[in-house]
Amino acid sequence: MNRTLPIIYPINRFKLVLYLLGALLLVAAGILVFYNCLNHQGRYFMGSIELTYILAVLCIVFFGYASILFCSKLFSNKPGIIIDEKGIVENATSVVNGLIPWKDITSVALYKMQSNKFVLIYVLNPEEYIERQKNIIKKKSMQANLKTHGTSIFINTNMLKITDVELALVIKEQLAIRQN
C-alpha cells in the first residue's frame, strides 16, 4: 500500500491524562504515608518505620518523576511518531530516540510485556542511540534492552493512537520500499 508521507501518529491525550492522574494519586499516597510516619500513626510496612519511610519517599520520587514526564508529553505539541522520507521520528516514549534514519534500520519486531506493547526497531548501530541519551537512567535502560533483546529502541504504543501491530506493519512497509 502506498501511503502519503509524512505519516503522523499523535499521542493519545486521554490515556496520558489517565496515567498522569494515577501517578499524582500515588504521589499523594506516598505523601500521606510519609506524613503518618512522621506522626507515628497507622501501620508500618513489615513492622518497620524506617522501611515505610523509604517506601514512601521512593513512591513520591518515582511517581513524581513520572508525573513530570506525563505533564511534559501532555503539553507538548510534538506528535508521537512521524514517518517520512528520512526515517522515523520517535517522540512517544520517555526515552525519546529522535530521528531513526531508514539506512540504520535493519528490522522491526513486536514485543509484549504484561499490558505494555512495544515495537522494537533493530538498527545497525544501537550504541549510537544509547550515547545520544543524556539521562543516566534512560541510558542504563537502553543498555539493558540492548543486552536482553538485541536492540536499544523500544517504542511503547500504549500512549499512541495506533496499535503496535499497525505501527509495525507501516514501518515494515516503508522499510521494504527503501530496501528495494
C-alpha angles and dihedrals in degrees: 000000000000112000128190112249136260098052109194127196115189127212114262100246094189092059090043091055090049091051090047092051091048092050092048091050090053091049088052090049090051091051091049092051091047091049091049090052091052090054093041091239130141130011126315127227108262088348092290122120091193093054090047090052091050093049092048092051092046090050092050094046098043098044091038089057090046089051090054091050092048091048092050090052092044094054095039119102092206115115117237096240133011118188114192143143092289098050140266121330107203119198098145102096135056087248096063110199098187116201117007105190119220090236089063097049117094102168147342129228140175124239131181126196113180105307094339116102120199138187108213117210113202113206136184093239111033093161090063090060090048091052091054090067116095095185111086093211092053090046092052090048091053091047090052090049090051092050096048102033106022094245136075095205117088120166111201107210096191089094096045133087090237134067123248092246093051093048093048091050093051092048092047090049093051092043091052090052091054096044093056 
